[in-house]
Amino acid sequence: ARVLMKSIVATNGKFNEDHFRKSYVDFMTTKGSHNDTYASTCHRMFFANMVFQKKDPKDCPDNDGHNVDTIDGLILPTVTALAETARQLHVGNKDGEGSIKDIQMAAARTAAVTRSSSILERVSEVWAELIYTAITIDATGSEMEQPLVNVARALGLNSPRPNRRDEMSACYLSQSLPPTLDMLSKYTQSREGINSCRKALLNNANTGGENVHRGAVLGAVLGARVGEEGLQGDLKDDLHSSKELENEINHFVSAVMGNQSQEGGEL
């Protein structure tokens, strides 16, 4: 996600799949660029195609029919949806049908850089509209209730059930999306106010299962609803590399709002 954010900064606040693809390949093939001990299936398949099959990076996204159509695939499209929504609003396209379609298409193209998944691309389009809605509608009451119902309907799922217990799930989209929408419905209607985001993220962590990437997409929507003032200090300050993250986020916001005057750091 940070690689994508920096790529968007470098391309003046717009998502560019060619630039991001190169940034992704450079990051993943540079020794010491990260200390992750596990790489998702999509990454392993991508670089197996590039290294062993000698494919062009554009042709390297793949799918094993099992571990690629997963909720972690929504992280990157979420970043692009946030960027494109902010950029569209900045240039004055609020409530424009064309602008939402552009945001959806950019999110789907983002998913396609690292994975070959028509399902994920479709989910990314629907999810991108939810991101747009979370940013643009009033942050009070139950304004998110109908948009969440619309998301479920568009994906062929049951309507979200805010009164359910927070549910553990596996990573697969078919299993992870229903409880994710349930939690969004529950915590966007919460009487906790600005504390709702913190409560949701802590409860998600304690639920178990594939809660890391679900927490990321939950945090994107709920964070958009409560704003920076609704994110308590420890949620930001206690993060590893919090200062670097703060700097990267500031560059990202500046770029998508059209105020970028410098690069967002090395990729």
C-alpha positions in Angstrom: 0.0 0.0 0.0 2.8 2.4 0.8 4.5 1.6 -2.6 1.2 2.5 -4.3 0.8 5.7 -2.3 4.3 6.8 -3.3 3.6 5.9 -6.9 0.5 8.1 -6.9 2.5 10.9 -5.4 5.1 10.5 -8.1 2.4 10.7 -10.8 0.9 13.9 -9.5 -1.9 12.4 -7.6 -3.3 10.1 -10.3 -3.1 6.3 -10.4 -1.0 5.1 -13.3 -0.8 1.3 -13.6 2.5 1.3 -15.5 4.3 3.4 -12.9 2.8 1.4 -10.1 3.7 -1.9 -11.8 7.4 -0.8 -12.1 7.4 0.4 -8.5 5.9 -2.9 -7.3 8.5 -4.9 -9.2 11.4 -2.8 -8.0 10.3 -3.0 -4.4 9.7 -6.7 -4.4 13.0 -7.5 -6.1 15.2 -5.1 -4.1 17.1 -6.9 -1.3 16.2 -5.6 2.1 13.3 -3.5 1.0 11.0 -5.2 3.5 11.3 -7.9 6.2 8.1 -9.8 5.6 8.4 -13.5 6.1 5.3 -14.4 4.1 4.3 -13.4 0.6 0.7 -13.8 -0.5 0.0 -16.3 -3.3 -0.6 -13.5 -5.9 3.0 -12.2 -5.3 4.5 -15.7 -5.5 2.7 -16.4 -8.7 3.5 -13.0 -10.3 7.2 -13.4 -9.8 7.3 -17.1 -10.7 5.8 -16.0 -14.1 8.3 -13.2 -14.4 11.4 -15.1 -13.3 10.8 -18.6 -14.5 8.4 -18.1 -17.4 10.2 -14.8 -18.5 6.9 -13.1 -19.0 6.5 -9.3 -19.3 5.3 -7.9 -16.0 2.0 -6.9 -17.6 1.3 -10.6 -18.2 2.4 -11.9 -14.8 -0.8 -11.5 -12.7 -2.2 -15.0 -12.1 -4.7 -16.9 -10.1 -4.6 -20.4 -8.5 -8.4 -20.5 -8.2 -8.1 -20.5 -4.4 -5.9 -17.9 -2.6 -6.1 -14.9 -5.0 -9.8 -13.9 -4.8 -9.3 -12.7 -1.2 -9.9 -9.6 1.0 -6.3 -8.6 1.0 -6.8 -7.8 -2.7 -9.0 -4.9 -1.6 -6.2 -3.0 0.1 -4.7 -1.5 -3.1 -8.0 -0.6 -4.7 -9.0 1.2 -1.5 -5.9 3.4 -1.7 -6.7 4.3 -5.3 -10.3 4.9 -4.5 -9.3 7.3 -1.7 -6.9 9.1 -4.0 -9.3 9.3 -7.0 -12.2 10.4 -4.8 -10.2 13.2 -3.2 -8.8 14.3 -6.6 -12.3 14.3 -8.2 -13.7 16.4 -5.3 -10.8 18.8 -5.5 -11.5 19.5 -9.2 -15.1 20.1 -8.5 -16.7 16.9 -9.8 -18.7 16.1 -6.7 -21.9 14.0 -7.4 -20.8 13.6 -11.0 -21.8 10.2 -12.4 -18.8 10.2 -14.7 -16.4 10.8 -11.8 -17.7 7.8 -9.8 -17.3 5.6 -12.9 -13.7 6.8 -13.3 -13.0 6.0 -9.6 -14.4 2.5 -10.0 -12.4 1.9 -13.1 -9.2 3.1 -11.5 -9.8 0.8 -8.5 -10.4 -2.2 -10.8 -7.2 -1.4 -12.8 -5.3 -1.3 -9.5 -6.4 -4.8 -8.6 -5.4 -6.1 -12.0 -1.7 -5.0 -11.6 -0.9 -7.8 -9.2 -3.7 -10.3 -9.6 -5.7 -11.9 -12.4 -9.2 -11.9 -10.8 -12.3 -10.8 -12.5 -14.2 -11.3 -9.2 -11.8 -9.0 -7.3 -12.0 -6.4 -10.0 -15.8 -6.4 -9.8 -15.7 -6.2 -6.0 -13.2 -3.4 -6.2 -15.5 -1.3 -8.4 -18.4 -1.7 -5.9 -16.1 -1.1 -3.0 -14.7 2.1 -4.6 -18.2 3.6 -4.7 -18.6 2.8 -1.0 -15.3 4.7 -0.4 -16.6 7.6 -2.4 -19.8 7.6 -0.4 -18.0 7.3 3.0 -16.1 10.5 2.1 -18.9 12.6 0.6 -22.0 12.1 2.7 -22.7 13.6 6.1 -20.9 11.8 9.0 -24.0 11.6 11.3 -26.7 9.1 12.0 -27.3 6.1 9.7 -26.5 7.7 6.3 -24.3 4.7 5.5 -27.1 2.1 6.0 -28.5 2.3 2.5 -25.1 2.5 0.7 -24.1 -0.7 2.5 -27.3 -2.4 1.5 -26.5 -1.3 -2.1 -23.1 -2.8 -1.9 -24.4 -6.1 -0.6 -27.1 -6.1 -3.3 -24.5 -5.4 -6.1 -22.4 -8.3 -4.9 -25.3 -10.7 -4.5 -25.1 -10.8 -0.7 -27.6 -10.6 2.0 -28.2 -7.2 3.5 -25.8 -6.2 6.3 -26.9 -7.2 9.8 -25.7 -4.7 12.3 -27.0 -6.5 15.3 -24.9 -9.6 14.8 -21.8 -10.5 16.8 -18.6 -9.6 15.1 -17.7 -12.8 13.2 -14.4 -14.5 12.4 -13.8 -15.4 8.8 -11.3 -16.7 6.4 -9.6 -14.5 3.8 -11.8 -15.6 0.8 -14.0 -12.8 -0.5 -17.1 -15.0 -0.3 -16.5 -15.6 3.4 -15.0 -12.3 4.4 -17.2 -9.7 2.8 -20.5 -10.5 4.6 -19.1 -10.0 8.1 -17.1 -7.0 6.9 -20.3 -5.4 5.7 -22.0 -6.4 9.0 -19.3 -4.7 11.0 -19.4 -1.5 8.9 -23.2 -1.3 9.3 -22.8 -1.9 13.0 -20.1 0.7 13.7 -21.2 3.4 11.3 -24.5 3.4 13.3 -22.8 3.2 16.6 -23.6 5.7 19.3 -19.9 5.7 20.2 -19.4 8.7 17.9 -15.8 9.4 17.1 -14.8 6.4 19.3 -16.6 4.0 16.9 -13.5 3.5 14.7 -11.3 2.6 17.6 -13.9 0.2 19.0 -14.4 -1.5 15.6 -10.7 -2.0 15.0 -10.1 -3.4 18.5 -13.1 -5.7 18.2 -11.9 -6.8 14.8 -8.5 -7.6 16.2 -10.0 -9.7 19.0 -12.3 -11.6 16.7 -9.4 -13.5 15.1 -9.4 -15.1 11.7 -8.2 -13.1 8.8 -8.6 -9.8 10.7 -5.5 -7.9 9.4 -6.7 -7.0 6.0 -10.3 -6.8 7.1 -9.1 -4.3 9.7 -7.4 -2.2 6.9 -10.5 -1.9 4.8 -12.7 -1.3 7.9 -10.3 1.4 9.0 -10.4 3.1 5.6 -14.2 3.4 5.6 -14.6 4.2 9.3 -11.7 6.5 9.4 -13.2 8.4 6.5 -16.4 8.7 8.5 -14.9 10.0 11.7 -12.0 12.1 10.3 -8.6 12.5 11.7 -10.0 14.0 14.9 -11.8 10.7 15.5 -8.6 8.7 15.4 -7.1 8.7 18.9 -3.4 9.4 19.1 -2.2 5.9 19.9 -3.8 4.5 16.8 -1.3 6.7 14.8 1.6 7.5 17.2 2.1 3.9 18.3 2.5 2.6 14.8 5.9 1.3 13.8 7.6 3.9 11.6 4.8 6.4 12.6 6.9 9.4 11.6 7.7 8.0 8.2 4.0 7.1 7.7 2.9 10.6 8.7 5.3 12.1 6.2 4.1 9.7 3.4 0.5 10.4 4.2 1.1 14.1 4.1 2.7 13.8 0.7 -0.1 11.6 -0.5 -2.8 14.0 0.6 -1.0 17.0 -0.9 -0.6 15.2 -4.2 -4.2 14.1 -4.6 -5.4 17.5 -3.6 -3.3 19.1 -6.3 -0.8 20.8 -4.0 2.2 18.5 -4.6 5.5 20.2 -4.9 7.9 17.4 -4.1 8.4 13.7 -4.4 7.0 11.4 -1.6 10.3 9.8 -0.8 12.2 6.8 -2.3 10.1 3.9 -3.4 
